[in-house]
Amino acid sequence: MAAAEYREVFPTRIFWIVSAAASCVLLIPFVRTQFFELACRWLYILLFSFSLCGALTPVVKRIALRLNVVDMPGGRKIHERKTPLMGGLPIIIAFNAALFANMIPDKDMVVLLAGGLAVAAVSLVDDWREIPARFKLLVQVLVVLLMIHQGIVLDLFPIRELWGKGMNMVFTILWIVGITNAMNFIDGMDGLAAGMAAIIAFFMGIVAYQTGQPVMGWIALALLGSCLGFLPYNFTRKRQASIFLGDTGSTFLGFILAALAVKGEWSSTSEIVSFSAPVLIFWILIFDMAYITVERILTGKVKTFREWVDYVGKDHIHHRLYELLGDRKKVVLFIYFLCATLGISAIALRNARPIDGILLVGQALLITIIISIVEYAGRRNSR
């Protein structure tokens, strides 16, 4: 092993040892009880999910290599060597373990977690043996319909009217399925999807604290800790990621975050604020999905819904920024900061007026339009 490579690998090994030791210590009943007695259940969930994911990821990496569940370079791929794909598994295991070991799950939470596991299971099969995108989309829609049947549904329109119930169902499907696939689409650079999921979960945890929703906060913190425990293997300073999320991880993260946003209460004073806050937190995913859809239709790349589902291209926000910045790490950090900036705007809405929600969403739109103009200019100059 070369000296430079050893300097990169050595900290990762230290991190794994510390994570494994910490997760074992946190499993001791006395330690867990001490956290609870100090009213630090939230901290325990964060630390346990973080350390457990950090300990499990290298193990899953070895399993993925042995089973040959890897992503090969070539085509639209930007990585240069085969890389294990099952990085979503340690996140899923750590996330669920942290929750079920530390809280009594309510019905909605069980439905939410079961839905995420169902979507992840189909994606795991896709990582191992590719399956049609249309089948994955159908499964996602069916899972959301089951969640709606169990009462996890948006409340944007009057529920006493038949048309209102129908519109709530439609928007719930569009929101959860759209965010799930947007997270999958943006998983195109080391650390991008996991880091964005961590940032979104962080801001959702703050909103949960502001609004007095402990269950929502615990779920957000468990997801935040799991993503942070995975990132040292997926986003390093110099080396390529040693393991990828795969569709298993990206769809699970997108689904859980989107469903949690539906389940949570965002504002008790204004429907506009309740709508604006999650839109701002998820803005990058929403914008990227909307941009590529419009661009592909206008340029004739897709003409039918089936073509849109099956189309794979290098026109996402991270691809466009890479043409401008020429450095993948800079692109990922740029999107991190942009996502955090818009998340702060959502936090500022806590006691805001409805007009403030409209103005902040308009501001987010203007920010992304400015970035799109710069991207376009950069692409023209590079040709």
N, C-alpha and C positions, 0 to 999 in steps of 0.2 A: 504494500500500500504506500503510495507517494505521501511525502510529508504534508503537502497542502491538503490532500484528501483526509489524512489522519486527523488533522486539526479540525476538520469539519465534522468527522464522525465521532470523535472522542466526546464532545459535549453532549451529543445525542445519546451516547451510551450512559453517561453520567445521569442524564435526565431520566432515562429508563430505570436505572437502579433506584434513584430517589423516588420516582413515581410508584414503583412496585413496593418499596418499603412504606411509603406514606399510605397507600391504599390498604396495606395489611394492618397498619396501626389504626386507621380510621374504622376498620371493621371490628375492632375490639369494643364490646358493648359499653365498657366503662367510659371510653373516649367519646363515643357517640352520646352517651347520657350527659356528659359534661357539657357538650355543645348545646344540647337541648335545654339544660338547666340554666345556661347563660343566655337563653333566648337567641341562640345563634344557629338555629336549624338551617337558615338560608346559607350561612357560611359553610356548614357541614356539607350540604348538597353540592355547593360549588366546588369545594376542595375534593370531595369524594369522586365526583364525575370527572374532574380534571386529572386526578392521579390515576384513577382506574383506566381511563382512556389512554393516558401516557404509558401505562404498564402493558396494556393489551395490544396496542398498535404493532409493535415489532413481532409479536406472536402471530397476529393475523397476517402480517406481511410474509412470514415464512410459509404459512399455510397456503396463501394465494400463489406464491411461487411454486410450491410443490404441486398444486392443482392446475397450474398453468393458467390461472385467471389473471391475465396481464393485458396491458394496453400496449400494442405494438406501434412504433413510430411509422410515419409515412402519411401521405395524403394531406388532409387538413390538420393533422396532428403537429404540434410544435415541439414536443419533447423528442429527445434524440436516442433513447434506449428503452427497451421494454421495462414496464413499471407495473408492479402489483396493483390491482384494482379494488380490492375489498376493504378499503379504508373506511367505508361507512359502517362496517360491522362493529369495530371497537367503540365508535361513537354511539351506535344504537344500544349496545350492551351497557356501556357506562351510563348513558342517559336513563335507561329504564331501571338499572340497579340503584342509581342514586335516588330516584323517585320512590320506588317501592320499598326501599329499605328505610325511608325516613318520613313517610307520610301515609295517611289512610286515603287511598284514592277514592274520589267520588265517581258517580256514574259517567259524567261527561268526560272526565279525564281518562277513564278506561276506554271509552269509545274512541277518543282522540288517539290514544296510544295504539289501540288495535288497528285503527285505520292507517296510521303511519307504518306499522309493521306489515300490513297487507300490501301496501304500495311498495315498501322496501323489498319484500319477498319476491315480487314480480321483477323488480329491477335487478335483484341479485341473480335471478335466472338469466336476465338479459346480459349482465356482465359476463356470465359464464358461457352461455350459448345465446347469441343474438336472437331476439324475437321482434316481430313487427311493431313499429311505433304505434300503429293504430290499436293494437291489442293492449298495450300499456295504457294508452289514453282511455280506452273503454273501461279497463279495471279501475282507473282513477275516478272516472265519473260514477261508476257503480258504488265505489267506496264512499264517495261524497253523498250520494243519494241515501245510503244507509245511515250516514251521520245526520243528515237532515231528518230522516225518520226518527232518530233518537233525540232530536231537539237542538242540534248544533246547526244553527242557521242564522244568516244575517237578518237584522231587524231594521231595514231601511224604509220599507213601505208598510202601509196599514195592514196589520195582520188580521183585522176583522173582515177585510174585503178579499174575495177570491183572487182578484187580479193582483192584489198586494202580496198574498201568499205565493202566487206563481212567480212574481218578479223577485221576491226574496230568494226563492229556490234557484232561479236562473243565475242571479248575481253571486250566490254562494258557490255554485258550481264553477262559474267563470273565475271567481277569486281564487279558490283553493287549487283548482286544476291549473289555472294560469300561473300562479306563483310557484307551484310545484315544478312546472316545466321551465319557467324562467330561471329558477335556481339551477336546474339541470343544464340549461343552455349556457349560463354564465360560468360554468365550471370548465373553463378552457385554459387557465393558467394556474401555476402552482400557488396554492394558498388563497385563491380568489373566492371560491364558493364558501369554504370553511370560515374564512375571515369575515366575509360579509354576513354569514349566518350568525357568527359570534357578535358582531356589531348590532345586528337587528335584535338578537335575543337580549343584549345588554339594555337597549332602549326600551324594549318591552318589559323588562324587569323593573326599570325605573317607573314606567307608567303604572305597573302593578302596585308598586310601593306608594305612588302618589294617590291612587284610587282605592287603596285598601283591599287588594285582591291577592291574598297570600298564595293560593293554588296556582294562579297564573304566574306569580313571581317565582315559585319553586320550579315550575316547568321551564321557564325562561332561563333560570340560573343553571339548571341541570344541562340544558342545551349549550349554554355559554361555556360551562366548564368542560364539557366533552369536546367542543370545537377547539378550545384553547389547548387541551391535552393532545389533540391530534396535530395541531399546526407545526410543532417543532420537527415533525417528520415530513411535512408537506410544504413548508415554506422556510427554506434556509437561505443564509446570506449568499452563498456562492454556488452550492451544489444543486442539482436538479432534485425535485421531490423524490423520496425513496418509496412513496406509496401514494396512490390517488384515491379520492373519495369513491370514484366509480358512480354509475347511475344509482346504485344502492344508497350511497351516502347523500348525494345531491338531492334526489327526489324525497328522501326521508326528511332532510332538513327543511326543504321547501314546504312539504306537506304539513309538518308539525307547526312551523311558524305561521303558515297561512291559516290553519285550523285554529290555532291558539288565538290569532287575531279575531276570528269569528266568535270564539267562545268568550273572549274578554269584554269587559265594559270599558269603553274609552272615555266617555263623558256622560254625566247625568244632567247636564244643563243645556246641551245643544247637539242636535243631530248633525249639524255641519261640522262641528268640532270633532264629534265621534267618528265621522267619516274621514276628516282631513288628517288626523293624527296617524292612523295606520298607513294611509296613502303616502305620507311623507317618509315614514320609516322604511317602507318597501319601495320607495320611488325609483331607485336605480333598476330594480327588477321589472317594474311596471314600464318604465321608459324604454328599456332595452327590448322588451317583448313588443311594445307598440311600434317602436322604430323599425325593427327588422320586418315586421308584418307589413307596414305601409310601404317600406322601401322595396320589398320583394314583389309586392303587387304592382306598384307603379313601374318597376323596371321589367315586368313580365317574367320574372323568375318563377313565380308560382301563379297558376290560374284557377286552381280548384282547392278545396279544403284538403283533399287527400294529398295533393302536391305540397301544400303548406306543412302538413304533419310530417311528411317524409323528407322534406328538404333539409339538407345539411350544408351550411356555408360558413365562411370566415368574415361575417359582416356584423358581429356582435360588438358591443361597446369596447370590450378589451382588445379585440382585433383592430378596431379603428384607432384606438389610442396607441396601440403598438406601432402602427404606421407613422404616427406623429412623434412619439417619444423615443422609439427604437430600443427600449429597455423594458423587459417584462416585469422586473421588480418595481420599477417606477410606475408602471401601469397599475399594478396591483395596489400599491400604496396610494396612488392618486384616487382610485375608486374607493378605497377604505376611507380616506379623508372626506370625499364627496358624500359617501353614505353617512358618515358621522355628522357632517354639517347639516344634512337634512333631518337626521334624527334629533339633533338639538332643537331644530325648529318645531318638531313634534312635541318635545317636552315643554317648550314655551307656550303651547296651546292649553296647558292645564286649566288656567282660569281666564282664558281668552274669550273674546266675543266671537260670534259667528263670522263677522266680516274679517276678523284676523285669520281665521282658518282659510277662508277663500284667498286672502292676500298671500299667505305663506305657500299655499299650493301653486298660486300664480308665480310666486318667486322661484319655486322649484322648477317650474316649467321654463322660466326665463334662463335660469342657470344652465339647464341641460340644452336649451337652444343655443346658448353662447358656446358651450362645449362642442356641440355638433357643427357649428360654423367653423370653429377652429380646427376640428377634425377634418372637415371637408377641404379647407384651405391647405392643411398639411398634406393631405393625399394628393391634391393637385400639384403641389410643389415638388413632391417626391417622384412624380412621373417624368 
